[in-house]
């Protein structure tokens, strides 16, 4: 067993605490990854708070990371020691019906892992679960080969880690789920880390109007860095009506990026009759439901769901860094705070306050 430092949440609603965990070494098709940077996401917070908590406590949070392969099991063929990688909550085996369909990133292996999650962490002989099977708020993790994507080595880890969730989810939803076309109009409900990547995905797709909806007035200026053309503050009047007025009757595409059933309904209502599409990205609290009037769909609107932007983890996600290097994708402005791993609770507080877009915690910042 390897001794590994990790930030652990022992019960819903309690802060993460540092623990020294046992980590099983890589076997078979597994790899050992040293996590160099990890982005903090609202879904991590939902698990920690117990609002949307699919993994049992105690749990190592974190699923948006980047690091270096330090060891490989004997059956690993596509990765080598020293490779820079992004660990993937949704792996890509490349062989199952889902992977070969060209339609979805819901790999059969991912669905099997969700049904029977396996953790490599333990504390005093008791299992400690890992969020999305990763637990990137640890110094080291062990994952299967198909849950790690090799990335280019010339992008800093604190930027590269963001493609593992925020960037893939937002940009991917525009391109691979909603299929936004050139000249179409877009509304984005919630301009956090996910929402701003929807904005820049819409810019990449050639959208003519990109309308952001958020209660935080600072998101107006921040959003324009990513391609926002218009900003709607719900405090200034009904958000749906404002979007309809700006877009001339309703947008072609709306994206809900918060995880609130009321906002999901508003996003759908903001789309145009006869072809508007609403894509749901936000993860709501357990038990919350989205209420839809059937007539809203009969008028020609559609609702779609998107998980990690419907991007295939190993074959598509790494190319997001190519777009960054080419100057077509903004990552530096997304990461507003860099903290040591030990300050992760402070990082989540910054995220909740609205002061941060993406907080990244780093191993090097703890003196390594």
JODAZI-V626215 format. One record per residue. N is the residue number from 1. D_CENTER is the distance of its C-alpha to the mean C-alpha in Angstrom with 1 decimal. Layout:
BEGIN
[[N & D_CENTER] [N & D_CENTER]]
END
This chain:
BEGIN
[[1 & 30.2] [2 & 28.3] [3 & 28.1] [4 & 24.7] [5 & 23.6] [6 & 20.6] [7 & 19.4] [8 & 20.0] [9 & 19.9] [10 & 23.1] [11 & 23.1] [12 & 21.1] [13 & 21.4] [14 & 22.6] [15 & 21.4] [16 & 20.1] [17 & 23.1] [18 & 23.8] [19 & 25.3] [20 & 26.7] [21 & 25.6] [22 & 27.1] [23 & 24.9] [24 & 26.4] [25 & 27.0] [26 & 25.6] [27 & 27.7] [28 & 28.2] [29 & 25.1] [30 & 23.0] [31 & 22.1] [32 & 22.0] [33 & 19.4] [34 & 20.1] [35 & 16.9] [36 & 17.7] [37 & 14.7] [38 & 11.6] [39 & 9.2] [40 & 9.2] [41 & 6.8] [42 & 8.6] [43 & 8.0] [44 & 9.8] [45 & 12.3] [46 & 12.9] [47 & 13.8] [48 & 16.0] [49 & 17.7] [50 & 18.3] [51 & 17.1] [52 & 14.8] [53 & 15.7] [54 & 16.0] [55 & 16.9] [56 & 20.3] [57 & 21.3] [58 & 21.8] [59 & 18.3] [60 & 16.7] [61 & 13.3] [62 & 10.5] [63 & 8.1] [64 & 7.0] [65 & 10.5] [66 & 13.3] [67 & 16.9] [68 & 20.2] [69 & 21.7] [70 & 24.7] [71 & 26.2] [72 & 26.2] [73 & 27.7] [74 & 30.8] [75 & 29.2] [76 & 26.4] [77 & 27.3] [78 & 24.5] [79 & 23.4] [80 & 25.8] [81 & 26.2] [82 & 25.1] [83 & 22.3] [84 & 19.2] [85 & 16.1] [86 & 12.4] [87 & 12.1] [88 & 10.3] [89 & 9.5] [90 & 10.8] [91 & 13.9] [92 & 16.3] [93 & 19.9] [94 & 21.2] [95 & 24.2] [96 & 23.5] [97 & 24.1] [98 & 20.5] [99 & 19.8] [100 & 23.1] [101 & 22.9] [102 & 21.1] [103 & 19.5] [104 & 16.5] [105 & 14.0] [106 & 14.9] [107 & 16.9] [108 & 19.8] [109 & 19.2] [110 & 15.7] [111 & 17.6] [112 & 20.3] [113 & 18.2] [114 & 16.8] [115 & 20.5] [116 & 21.8] [117 & 19.4] [118 & 21.0] [119 & 20.7] [120 & 22.4] [121 & 22.7] [122 & 25.8] [123 & 27.7] [124 & 31.5] [125 & 31.3] [126 & 28.9] [127 & 25.5] [128 & 22.4] [129 & 19.2] [130 & 16.0] [131 & 12.7] [132 & 11.2] [133 & 14.3] [134 & 13.2] [135 & 13.8] [136 & 13.0] [137 & 14.9] [138 & 17.9] [139 & 20.1] [140 & 20.1] [141 & 18.5] [142 & 20.0] [143 & 18.2] [144 & 19.7] [145 & 20.1] [146 & 18.1] [147 & 15.0] [148 & 15.3] [149 & 15.2] [150 & 17.9] [151 & 17.1] [152 & 19.7] [153 & 21.4] [154 & 22.1] [155 & 18.7] [156 & 18.5] [157 & 16.1] [158 & 14.8] [159 & 13.6] [160 & 12.8] [161 & 10.3] [162 & 7.9] [163 & 7.9] [164 & 6.4] [165 & 2.7] [166 & 3.7] [167 & 6.8] [168 & 6.6] [169 & 5.2] [170 & 7.7] [171 & 10.4] [172 & 10.4] [173 & 10.9] [174 & 13.8] [175 & 15.3] [176 & 14.8] [177 & 14.7] [178 & 16.7] [179 & 18.7] [180 & 19.5] [181 & 22.9] [182 & 24.8] [183 & 26.4] [184 & 24.5] [185 & 23.4] [186 & 19.9] [187 & 19.1] [188 & 15.7] [189 & 15.8] [190 & 14.0] [191 & 13.5] [192 & 11.0] [193 & 8.2] [194 & 6.7] [195 & 10.4] [196 & 11.8] [197 & 9.9] [198 & 11.4] [199 & 14.5] [200 & 14.7] [201 & 14.0] [202 & 16.9] [203 & 18.9] [204 & 18.6] [205 & 19.6] [206 & 22.6] [207 & 22.2] [208 & 25.3] [209 & 24.0] [210 & 20.6] [211 & 21.0] [212 & 18.7] [213 & 19.3] [214 & 18.8] [215 & 21.1] [216 & 20.6] [217 & 23.2] [218 & 21.8] [219 & 18.9] [220 & 21.6] [221 & 22.5] [222 & 19.1] [223 & 17.9] [224 & 20.9] [225 & 19.9] [226 & 17.0] [227 & 19.5] [228 & 20.0] [229 & 23.6] [230 & 24.1] [231 & 23.0] [232 & 23.8] [233 & 24.3] [234 & 24.9] [235 & 27.6] [236 & 29.6] [237 & 30.0] [238 & 28.5] [239 & 25.1] [240 & 25.7] [241 & 29.2] [242 & 28.0] [243 & 25.5] [244 & 28.3] [245 & 30.8] [246 & 28.8] [247 & 28.0] [248 & 31.4] [249 & 30.9] [250 & 27.2] [251 & 24.3] [252 & 23.6] [253 & 19.9] [254 & 18.0] [255 & 14.4] [256 & 13.6] [257 & 10.4] [258 & 11.8] [259 & 12.6] [260 & 16.3] [261 & 18.8] [262 & 21.2] [263 & 18.8] [264 & 18.0] [265 & 21.8] [266 & 22.2] [267 & 19.7] [268 & 21.8] [269 & 25.0] [270 & 24.2] [271 & 24.2] [272 & 27.5] [273 & 29.9] [274 & 30.6] [275 & 27.3] [276 & 24.5] [277 & 21.0] [278 & 18.4] [279 & 14.9] [280 & 13.0] [281 & 9.2] [282 & 9.7] [283 & 10.4] [284 & 14.0] [285 & 16.3] [286 & 18.1] [287 & 21.0] [288 & 20.0] [289 & 21.0] [290 & 20.9] [291 & 24.5] [292 & 25.5] [293 & 29.1] [294 & 30.0] [295 & 32.0] [296 & 28.9] [297 & 27.9] [298 & 31.5] [299 & 31.5] [300 & 29.4] [301 & 25.9] [302 & 23.0] [303 & 19.9] [304 & 17.0] [305 & 13.9] [306 & 10.8] [307 & 8.5] [308 & 6.0] [309 & 8.5] [310 & 11.3] [311 & 11.2] [312 & 13.3] [313 & 11.9] [314 & 15.2] [315 & 17.1] [316 & 14.8] [317 & 11.7] [318 & 14.2] [319 & 16.0] [320 & 13.5] [321 & 15.3] [322 & 18.5] [323 & 17.7] [324 & 17.1] [325 & 20.4] [326 & 22.1] [327 & 21.4] [328 & 19.6] [329 & 16.0] [330 & 15.7] [331 & 13.8] [332 & 16.6] [333 & 16.6] [334 & 13.0] [335 & 13.7] [336 & 16.4] [337 & 17.1] [338 & 17.7] [339 & 19.1] [340 & 20.6] [341 & 18.9] [342 & 21.8] [343 & 20.7] [344 & 17.4] [345 & 18.8] [346 & 19.8] [347 & 16.4] [348 & 15.1] [349 & 18.2] [350 & 17.6] [351 & 14.2] [352 & 16.1] [353 & 19.0] [354 & 17.3] [355 & 18.7] [356 & 15.5] [357 & 12.7] [358 & 10.8] [359 & 12.8] [360 & 13.1] [361 & 15.5] [362 & 17.8] [363 & 20.4] [364 & 22.8] [365 & 22.9] [366 & 24.4] [367 & 27.3] [368 & 26.5]]
END
